[in-house]
Amino acid sequence: MPSQNDVITVLKTIFDPEIPVDIYELGLIYEVKFSDVDGGQKVDIQMTLTSPNCPVAESMPNDVKQKVAAMNGVVEANVDIVFEPAWTQDMMSQEAKLELGFL
């Protein structure tokens, strides 16, 4: 069964096309929850976008869902896009801030 760290590793392979930092380090992932289901795990991800008008509002959540669903032991993946709390640069990791020159 995949762990929280396994899912985070997959999430770190997905990048916002406008910002050269992965979506996890950007702070776009709010929550990752696991539920046991017949034959494996269901993974529910709550995430946001840098803006409601983000050009990848359709494709990025789909990419997240597909990559997590493809993980060994995952039988279902769901992505819920939320805008509360609104994303701010404060949500970025130190690594992301350093990469983008904010530190």
N, C-alpha and C positions, 0 to 999 in steps of 0.2 A: 504494500500500500504506500502511496506517495506521502511524504511528510510535508509540513509547511515549507521547509527549506527546499524540498524538491520543486514545489510549485513556484516558489520565489526564483529559483534558478531558471525555470522556463520563462517566467515573466520578465526576467532581466535580458532575455533575447529579443524582446519586442521594443522597438524604438519609436518615439514620436518623430515623424518625418521632418518636422520643422526644427527640432531641437536634438542635437546629437547625444542624447542621454536616454537610457532605457526608462520605461514607464514606471518601474518600481522605484528607482532612485529619484525620479521626478516627483514622487509622492502621489501618483495617480491611483494607486491601489489603496483603498481604504480598509478592506477586510477580505480575508480568505477563510471560509468555513467549510468543514468537512462533515458529511453525513454518511454513515454506513448504509449501503443498499445491497440488495441481492447481487452477489458476485463482485463487489468492489466498493468504490467510494464515489459519492457525488460531491463535487466541488462547486461552491457558490462564491462568486467573486463580486464584491462591490467596488466599483471604481468610478472615477470621474474623468473629465477631459479638461485640458487647459482652458477651454472656453466652450460655451454651448454651440458656437458657430465653427467649431474645429472642423477642418476639411476632411478629417478621417473619422468623423463621428459614427459613420456606418461601418467602415472597414476595420478600425482598430479593435473594437469590442469583439467583432467576429474573429479576428486573428487570435485574440486572447482565448476565446472560447475553443477554437479549433486546436490550438497548441496544448491547452490544458487537457482537453478531452482526449487527445492522442497519447497522453501519458499512461504508462503501464499501471493498471489497477484503478484507473478512473473510468467509470461507466457513464458518467454524465457530468457536464460542466455547464454552468449558467453564469452569465455576466449581467449584472444590474448596473446601469449607468445612473448616477445620482449627481446632483449639483449642489447639495447641502451636506456638509459645509462646502462653500465655494473654494476651488483650488486657488492657492496663492503660492508665491515663490518660497514662503516660509516652510512649506510642506516638503521641499526638496531635501534630500540627504546632504550632508557635508560634502560627500564625493561629487554629487551633481553640481552643487554650488561652486566647488573648486573647478570642475570641468568647464563650467560656463563663465568663469571669471568673476563670480559674485563674492569671492573671498580673497 
